[in-house]
């Protein structure tokens, strides 16, 4: 699978998600502590950008209606039957953050 350099680790502030388009995929990067996660940026409810929402620990809430996703798994946790967003493999090399896009 193609791997893309998407950011510098120093650009990713814990608690502040960043949205981007990478090779035709809309995704959000979320730094939780020292770990970076990448998942789909589009809420399954009404299509809001999760990157514009609130990140609290590993939980990212959509700014439109508050649907909340676990950035580690992509699973919607509020409501519990909200589906999921895709998750992408992340690799950090020095200060560079890479994401694998299928």
N, CA, C and O atoms as a GROMACS GRO file, in nm:
protein
  408
    1UNK      N    1   0.084  -0.119   0.000
    1UNK     CA    2   0.000   0.000   0.000
    1UNK      C    3   0.088   0.125   0.000
    1UNK      O    4   0.193   0.127   0.064
    2UNK      N    5   0.045   0.227  -0.072
    2UNK     CA    6   0.124   0.350  -0.076
    2UNK      C    7   0.127   0.421   0.060
    2UNK      O    8   0.025   0.430   0.129
    3UNK      N    9   0.245   0.469   0.096
    3UNK     CA   10   0.263   0.542   0.220
    3UNK      C   11   0.292   0.687   0.185
    3UNK      O   12   0.371   0.715   0.094
    4UNK      N   13   0.228   0.779   0.257
    4UNK     CA   14   0.242   0.922   0.228
    4UNK      C   15   0.290   0.998   0.352
    4UNK      O   16   0.241   0.975   0.462
    5UNK      N   17   0.386   1.087   0.332
    5UNK     CA   18   0.425   1.176   0.441
    5UNK      C   19   0.317   1.282   0.450
    5UNK      O   20   0.290   1.352   0.353
    6UNK      N   21   0.255   1.294   0.568
    6UNK     CA   22   0.140   1.384   0.581
    6UNK      C   23   0.162   1.502   0.673
    6UNK      O   24   0.090   1.602   0.665
    7UNK      N   25   0.262   1.494   0.760
    7UNK     CA   26   0.284   1.602   0.856
    7UNK      C   27   0.416   1.582   0.927
    7UNK      O   28   0.480   1.478   0.916
    8UNK      N   29   0.455   1.686   1.001
    8UNK     CA   30   0.565   1.674   1.095
    8UNK      C   31   0.504   1.648   1.231
    8UNK      O   32   0.399   1.702   1.264
    9UNK      N   33   0.569   1.566   1.309
    9UNK     CA   34   0.519   1.536   1.444
    9UNK      C   35   0.504   1.664   1.524
    9UNK      O   36   0.411   1.678   1.604
   10UNK      N   37   0.595   1.757   1.504
   10UNK     CA   38   0.591   1.884   1.578
   10UNK      C   39   0.468   1.969   1.542
   10UNK      O   40   0.430   2.056   1.619
   11UNK      N   41   0.406   1.944   1.426
   11UNK     CA   42   0.285   2.016   1.385
   11UNK      C   43   0.160   1.964   1.456
   11UNK      O   44   0.059   2.034   1.464
   12UNK      N   45   0.168   1.844   1.508
   12UNK     CA   46   0.050   1.780   1.566
   12UNK      C   47   0.046   1.804   1.716
   12UNK      O   48   0.125   1.746   1.792
   13UNK      N   49  -0.045   1.887   1.757
   13UNK     CA   50  -0.060   1.922   1.898
   13UNK      C   51  -0.161   1.826   1.961
   13UNK      O   52  -0.271   1.809   1.907
   14UNK      N   53  -0.126   1.763   2.073
   14UNK     CA   54  -0.222   1.675   2.138
   14UNK      C   55  -0.354   1.749   2.164
   14UNK      O   56  -0.355   1.862   2.213
   15UNK      N   57  -0.465   1.683   2.131
   15UNK     CA   58  -0.596   1.742   2.154
   15UNK      C   59  -0.647   1.831   2.043
   15UNK      O   60  -0.758   1.883   2.052
   16UNK      N   61  -0.568   1.850   1.935
   16UNK     CA   62  -0.609   1.935   1.825
   16UNK      C   63  -0.604   1.858   1.693
   16UNK      O   64  -0.498   1.847   1.633
   17UNK      N   65  -0.719   1.804   1.647
   17UNK     CA   66  -0.719   1.725   1.524
   17UNK      C   67  -0.691   1.812   1.402
   17UNK      O   68  -0.720   1.932   1.400
   18UNK      N   69  -0.634   1.748   1.299
   18UNK     CA   70  -0.603   1.817   1.174
   18UNK      C   71  -0.661   1.736   1.058
   18UNK      O   72  -0.632   1.617   1.045
   19UNK      N   73  -0.741   1.800   0.975
   19UNK     CA   74  -0.799   1.734   0.858
   19UNK      C   75  -0.717   1.760   0.734
   19UNK      O   76  -0.652   1.864   0.722
   20UNK      N   77  -0.721   1.664   0.641
   20UNK     CA   78  -0.647   1.679   0.516
   20UNK      C   79  -0.697   1.582   0.410
   20UNK      O   80  -0.763   1.482   0.442
   21UNK      N   81  -0.666   1.611   0.286
   21UNK     CA   82  -0.692   1.520   0.175
   21UNK      C   83  -0.560   1.456   0.137
   21UNK      O   84  -0.461   1.525   0.114
   22UNK      N   85  -0.558   1.324   0.131
   22UNK     CA   86  -0.437   1.250   0.095
   22UNK      C   87  -0.473   1.146  -0.010
   22UNK      O   88  -0.548   1.053   0.018
   23UNK      N   89  -0.420   1.163  -0.129
   23UNK     CA   90  -0.439   1.066  -0.236
   23UNK      C   91  -0.587   1.031  -0.255
   23UNK      O   92  -0.621   0.914  -0.273
   24UNK      N   93  -0.674   1.132  -0.251
   24UNK     CA   94  -0.816   1.112  -0.273
   24UNK      C   95  -0.896   1.072  -0.150
   24UNK      O   96  -1.018   1.055  -0.158
   25UNK      N   97  -0.831   1.057  -0.036
   25UNK     CA   98  -0.900   1.021   0.087
   25UNK      C   99  -0.901   1.141   0.182
   25UNK      O  100  -0.799   1.207   0.201
   26UNK      N  101  -1.016   1.168   0.240
   26UNK     CA  102  -1.029   1.275   0.340
   26UNK      C  103  -1.004   1.211   0.476
   26UNK      O  104  -1.078   1.122   0.517
   27UNK      N  105  -0.898   1.256   0.547
   27UNK     CA  106  -0.870   1.197   0.677
   27UNK      C  107  -0.836   1.300   0.782
   27UNK      O  108  -0.809   1.417   0.752
   28UNK      N  109  -0.840   1.255   0.906
   28UNK     CA  110  -0.809   1.339   1.020
   28UNK      C  111  -0.695   1.274   1.098
   28UNK      O  112  -0.696   1.153   1.122
   29UNK      N  113  -0.598   1.356   1.135
   29UNK     CA  114  -0.489   1.310   1.221
   29UNK      C  115  -0.519   1.358   1.362
   29UNK      O  116  -0.558   1.473   1.383
   30UNK      N  117  -0.501   1.269   1.458
   30UNK     CA  118  -0.526   1.303   1.597
   30UNK      C  119  -0.409   1.253   1.681
   30UNK      O  120  -0.376   1.134   1.678
   31UNK      N  121  -0.348   1.343   1.756
   31UNK     CA  122  -0.239   1.304   1.844
   31UNK      C  123  -0.295   1.289   1.985
   31UNK      O  124  -0.351   1.384   2.042
   32UNK      N  125  -0.279   1.170   2.039
   32UNK     CA  126  -0.325   1.140   2.174
   32UNK      C  127  -0.198   1.102   2.252
   32UNK      O  128  -0.145   0.992   2.235
   33UNK      N  129  -0.152   1.191   2.336
   33UNK     CA  130  -0.025   1.170   2.404
   33UNK      C  131   0.086   1.172   2.301
   33UNK      O  132   0.102   1.269   2.228
   34UNK      N  133   0.164   1.065   2.296
   34UNK     CA  134   0.273   1.055   2.198
   34UNK      C  135   0.235   0.971   2.077
   34UNK      O  136   0.319   0.948   1.990
   35UNK      N  137   0.110   0.926   2.070
   35UNK     CA  138   0.066   0.841   1.961
   35UNK      C  139  -0.019   0.921   1.863
   35UNK      O  140  -0.101   1.003   1.903
   36UNK      N  141   0.003   0.897   1.733
   36UNK     CA  142  -0.075   0.964   1.629
   36UNK      C  143  -0.165   0.861   1.562
   36UNK      O  144  -0.122   0.751   1.528
   37UNK      N  145  -0.291   0.899   1.544
   37UNK     CA  146  -0.389   0.813   1.478
   37UNK      C  147  -0.440   0.884   1.354
   37UNK      O  148  -0.444   1.007   1.349
   38UNK      N  149  -0.480   0.805   1.255
   38UNK     CA  150  -0.539   0.860   1.132
   38UNK      C  151  -0.667   0.782   1.104
   38UNK      O  152  -0.667   0.659   1.104
   39UNK      N  153  -0.774   0.855   1.079
   39UNK     CA  154  -0.900   0.788   1.044
   39UNK      C  155  -0.976   0.877   0.947
   39UNK      O  156  -0.937   0.991   0.920
   40UNK      N  157  -1.086   0.824   0.894
   40UNK     CA  158  -1.169   0.900   0.803
   40UNK      C  159  -1.221   1.025   0.871
   40UNK      O  160  -1.253   1.023   0.989
   41UNK      N  161  -1.229   1.134   0.796
   41UNK     CA  162  -1.267   1.263   0.852
   41UNK      C  163  -1.416   1.291   0.840
   41UNK      O  164  -1.462   1.394   0.891
   42UNK      N  165  -1.493   1.205   0.776
   42UNK     CA  166  -1.633   1.233   0.750
   42UNK      C  167  -1.724   1.152   0.840
   42UNK      O  168  -1.722   1.029   0.837
   43UNK      N  169  -1.803   1.221   0.920
   43UNK     CA  170  -1.897   1.156   1.013
   43UNK      C  171  -2.000   1.076   0.934
   43UNK      O  172  -2.050   1.121   0.830
   44UNK      N  173  -2.032   0.957   0.983
   44UNK     CA  174  -2.129   0.871   0.914
   44UNK      C  175  -2.272   0.920   0.930
   44UNK      O  176  -2.361   0.870   0.860
   45UNK      N  177  -2.296   1.014   1.018
   45UNK     CA  178  -2.432   1.063   1.044
   45UNK      C  179  -2.476   1.163   0.938
   45UNK      O  180  -2.568   1.135   0.861
   46UNK      N  181  -2.412   1.278   0.934
   46UNK     CA  182  -2.451   1.384   0.840
   46UNK      C  183  -2.335   1.440   0.759
   46UNK      O  184  -2.349   1.543   0.693
   47UNK      N  185  -2.220   1.371   0.763
   47UNK     CA  186  -2.108   1.412   0.679
   47UNK      C  187  -2.024   1.526   0.730
   47UNK      O  188  -1.945   1.582   0.654
   48UNK      N  189  -2.038   1.563   0.857
   48UNK     CA  190  -1.955   1.670   0.913
   48UNK      C  191  -1.809   1.627   0.918
   48UNK      O  192  -1.779   1.508   0.928
   49UNK      N  193  -1.720   1.724   0.912
   49UNK     CA  194  -1.577   1.693   0.922
   49UNK      C  195  -1.538   1.676   1.068
   49UNK      O  196  -1.548   1.770   1.147
   50UNK      N  197  -1.493   1.557   1.103
   50UNK     CA  198  -1.451   1.528   1.240
   50UNK      C  199  -1.334   1.615   1.282
   50UNK      O  200  -1.318   1.646   1.400
   51UNK      N  201  -1.252   1.655   1.186
   51UNK     CA  202  -1.136   1.740   1.216
   51UNK      C  203  -1.177   1.876   1.272
   51UNK      O  204  -1.094   1.945   1.331
   52UNK      N  205  -1.302   1.914   1.256
   52UNK     CA  206  -1.352   2.041   1.309
   52UNK      C  207  -1.418   2.021   1.446
   52UNK      O  208  -1.469   2.115   1.506
   53UNK      N  209  -1.415   1.896   1.494
   53UNK     CA  210  -1.478   1.864   1.621
   53UNK      C  211  -1.382   1.870   1.738
   53UNK      O  212  -1.271   1.922   1.728
   54UNK      N  213  -1.428   1.815   1.849
   54UNK     CA  214  -1.352   1.819   1.974
   54UNK      C  215  -1.289   1.683   2.001
   54UNK      O  216  -1.356   1.580   1.995
   55UNK      N  217  -1.159   1.685   2.031
   55UNK     CA  218  -1.086   1.564   2.065
   55UNK      C  219  -1.063   1.562   2.216
   55UNK      O  220  -1.003   1.654   2.272
   56UNK      N  221  -1.112   1.458   2.281
   56UNK     CA  222  -1.094   1.441   2.424
   56UNK      C  223  -1.038   1.301   2.447
   56UNK      O  224  -1.110   1.202   2.440
   57UNK      N  225  -0.906   1.294   2.475
   57UNK     CA  226  -0.841   1.164   2.480
   57UNK      C  227  -0.852   1.101   2.342
   57UNK      O  228  -0.824   1.169   2.243
   58UNK      N  229  -0.892   0.975   2.332
   58UNK     CA  230  -0.905   0.911   2.202
   58UNK      C  231  -1.042   0.930   2.136
   58UNK      O  232  -1.070   0.871   2.032
   59UNK      N  233  -1.127   1.012   2.196
   59UNK     CA  234  -1.262   1.030   2.144
   59UNK      C  235  -1.275   1.163   2.070
   59UNK      O  236  -1.243   1.269   2.123
   60UNK      N  237  -1.324   1.153   1.946
   60UNK     CA  238  -1.337   1.268   1.859
   60UNK      C  239  -1.485   1.287   1.825
   60UNK      O  240  -1.548   1.197   1.769
   61UNK      N  241  -1.539   1.405   1.859
   61UNK     CA  242  -1.681   1.433   1.839
   61UNK      C  243  -1.705   1.518   1.716
   61UNK      O  244  -1.632   1.615   1.692
   62UNK      N  245  -1.806   1.482   1.639
   62UNK     CA  246  -1.845   1.560   1.521
   62UNK      C  247  -1.901   1.694   1.567
   62UNK      O  248  -1.977   1.700   1.663
   63UNK      N  249  -1.864   1.803   1.498
   63UNK     CA  250  -1.913   1.935   1.539
   63UNK      C  251  -2.061   1.957   1.509
   63UNK      O  252  -2.122   2.048   1.565
   64UNK      N  253  -2.121   1.875   1.421
   64UNK     CA  254  -2.261   1.898   1.384
   64UNK      C  255  -2.359   1.848   1.490
   64UNK      O  256  -2.446   1.924   1.534
   65UNK      N  257  -2.347   1.722   1.530
   65UNK     CA  258  -2.446   1.664   1.621
   65UNK      C  259  -2.385   1.583   1.734
   65UNK      O  260  -2.456   1.516   1.808
   66UNK      N  261  -2.252   1.589   1.748
   66UNK     CA  262  -2.188   1.525   1.862
   66UNK      C  263  -2.162   1.376   1.852
   66UNK      O  264  -2.121   1.315   1.951
   67UNK      N  265  -2.185   1.316   1.736
   67UNK     CA  266  -2.151   1.174   1.724
   67UNK      C  267  -2.002   1.161   1.755
   67UNK      O  268  -1.922   1.242   1.708
   68UNK      N  269  -1.966   1.061   1.832
   68UNK     CA  270  -1.830   1.050   1.883
   68UNK      C  271  -1.765   0.920   1.840
   68UNK      O  272  -1.825   0.813   1.850
   69UNK      N  273  -1.642   0.930   1.791
   69UNK     CA  274  -1.566   0.817   1.738
   69UNK      C  275  -1.440   0.795   1.818
   69UNK      O  276  -1.380   0.890   1.869
   70UNK      N  277  -1.399   0.670   1.830
   70UNK     CA  278  -1.272   0.635   1.891
   70UNK      C  279  -1.168   0.637   1.779
   70UNK      O  280  -1.176   0.556   1.686
   71UNK      N  281  -1.071   0.728   1.786
   71UNK     CA  282  -0.974   0.743   1.678
   71UNK      C  283  -0.882   0.621   1.666
   71UNK      O  284  -0.818   0.602   1.562
   72UNK      N  285  -0.876   0.538   1.769
   72UNK     CA  286  -0.792   0.418   1.764
   72UNK      C  287  -0.853   0.309   1.677
   72UNK      O  288  -0.782   0.232   1.613
   73UNK      N  289  -0.986   0.303   1.675
   73UNK     CA  290  -1.056   0.195   1.604
   73UNK      C  291  -1.146   0.244   1.492
   73UNK      O  292  -1.183   0.166   1.404
   74UNK      N  293  -1.182   0.372   1.494
   74UNK     CA  294  -1.277   0.426   1.397
   74UNK      C  295  -1.422   0.401   1.434
   74UNK      O  296  -1.512   0.449   1.365
   75UNK      N  297  -1.446   0.328   1.540
   75UNK     CA  298  -1.582   0.291   1.581
   75UNK      C  299  -1.655   0.408   1.645
   75UNK      O  300  -1.599   0.479   1.728
   76UNK      N  301  -1.780   0.427   1.606
   76UNK     CA  302  -1.864   0.528   1.669
   76UNK      C  303  -1.902   0.476   1.808
   76UNK      O  304  -1.953   0.364   1.820
   77UNK      N  305  -1.879   0.555   1.912
   77UNK     CA  306  -1.910   0.513   2.048
   77UNK      C  307  -2.032   0.584   2.104
   77UNK      O  308  -2.090   0.538   2.203
   78UNK      N  309  -2.073   0.694   2.044
   78UNK     CA  310  -2.196   0.764   2.082
   78UNK      C  311  -2.260   0.817   1.955
   78UNK      O  312  -2.204   0.909   1.895
   79UNK      N  313  -2.373   0.768   1.910
   79UNK     CA  314  -2.447   0.657   1.966
   79UNK      C  315  -2.374   0.524   1.939
   79UNK      O  316  -2.287   0.517   1.853
   80UNK      N  317  -2.410   0.423   2.011
   80UNK     CA  318  -2.337   0.296   2.002
   80UNK      C  319  -2.360   0.223   1.870
   80UNK      O  320  -2.282   0.134   1.837
   81UNK      N  321  -2.461   0.258   1.797
   81UNK     CA  322  -2.488   0.192   1.668
   81UNK      C  323  -2.461   0.287   1.551
   81UNK      O  324  -2.528   0.282   1.448
   82UNK      N  325  -2.363   0.374   1.568
   82UNK     CA  326  -2.336   0.476   1.468
   82UNK      C  327  -2.243   0.437   1.356
   82UNK      O  328  -2.209   0.520   1.272
   83UNK      N  329  -2.201   0.311   1.351
   83UNK     CA  330  -2.112   0.268   1.244
   83UNK      C  331  -1.967   0.301   1.275
   83UNK      O  332  -1.927   0.310   1.392
   84UNK      N  333  -1.888   0.318   1.170
   84UNK     CA  334  -1.747   0.348   1.190
   84UNK      C  335  -1.691   0.423   1.070
   84UNK      O  336  -1.750   0.426   0.963
   85UNK      N  337  -1.575   0.483   1.093
   85UNK     CA  338  -1.500   0.548   0.987
   85UNK      C  339  -1.374   0.465   0.964
   85UNK      O  340  -1.330   0.394   1.054
   86UNK      N  341  -1.316   0.472   0.844
   86UNK     CA  342  -1.194   0.393   0.819
   86UNK      C  343  -1.077   0.440   0.906
   86UNK      O  344  -1.068   0.558   0.941
   87UNK      N  345  -0.989   0.348   0.939
   87UNK     CA  346  -0.866   0.381   1.010
   87UNK      C  347  -0.748   0.349   0.920
   87UNK      O  348  -0.754   0.258   0.838
   88UNK      N  349  -0.641   0.424   0.937
   88UNK     CA  350  -0.523   0.409   0.853
   88UNK      C  351  -0.400   0.386   0.940
   88UNK      O  352  -0.390   0.439   1.051
   89UNK      N  353  -0.308   0.309   0.888
   89UNK     CA  354  -0.185   0.279   0.958
   89UNK      C  355  -0.094   0.403   0.956
   89UNK      O  356  -0.076   0.467   0.853
   90UNK      N  357  -0.037   0.434   1.074
   90UNK     CA  358   0.050   0.550   1.090
   90UNK      C  359   0.189   0.502   1.130
   90UNK      O  360   0.205   0.412   1.213
   91UNK      N  361   0.290   0.565   1.070
   91UNK     CA  362   0.429   0.538   1.106
   91UNK      C  363   0.500   0.670   1.127
   91UNK      O  364   0.484   0.764   1.048
   92UNK      N  365   0.578   0.678   1.234
   92UNK     CA  366   0.655   0.799   1.262
   92UNK      C  367   0.803   0.766   1.245
   92UNK      O  368   0.854   0.669   1.300
   93UNK      N  369   0.870   0.850   1.168
   93UNK     CA  370   1.014   0.835   1.145
   93UNK      C  371   1.078   0.970   1.175
   93UNK      O  372   1.069   1.063   1.095
   94UNK      N  373   1.143   0.980   1.290
   94UNK     CA  374   1.198   1.109   1.331
   94UNK      C  375   1.084   1.206   1.358
   94UNK      O  376   1.001   1.181   1.444
   95UNK      N  377   1.082   1.316   1.281
   95UNK     CA  378   0.974   1.415   1.296
   95UNK      C  379   0.868   1.399   1.187
   95UNK      O  380   0.772   1.477   1.183
   96UNK      N  381   0.883   1.301   1.098
   96UNK     CA  382   0.789   1.282   0.989
   96UNK      C  383   0.681   1.180   1.022
   96UNK      O  384   0.708   1.074   1.078
   97UNK      N  385   0.557   1.215   0.987
   97UNK     CA  386   0.443   1.127   1.008
   97UNK      C  387   0.399   1.075   0.872
   97UNK      O  388   0.375   1.153   0.779
   98UNK      N  389   0.390   0.942   0.860
   98UNK     CA  390   0.349   0.877   0.736
   98UNK      C  391   0.219   0.802   0.759
   98UNK      O  392   0.197   0.745   0.866
   99UNK      N  393   0.132   0.804   0.658
   99UNK     CA  394   0.005   0.730   0.664
   99UNK      C  395  -0.003   0.642   0.541
   99UNK      O  396   0.031   0.683   0.430
  100UNK      N  397  -0.048   0.519   0.564
  100UNK     CA  398  -0.067   0.422   0.455
  100UNK      C  399  -0.210   0.431   0.405
  100UNK      O  400  -0.305   0.408   0.481
  101UNK      N  401  -0.226   0.464   0.277
  101UNK     CA  402  -0.358   0.478   0.216
  101UNK      C  403  -0.377   0.363   0.117
  101UNK      O  404  -0.298   0.350   0.024
  102UNK      N  405  -0.480   0.281   0.135
  102UNK     CA  406  -0.500   0.168   0.041
  102UNK      C  407  -0.539   0.217  -0.098
  102UNK      O  408  -0.560   0.136  -0.188
   0.00000   0.00000   0.00000
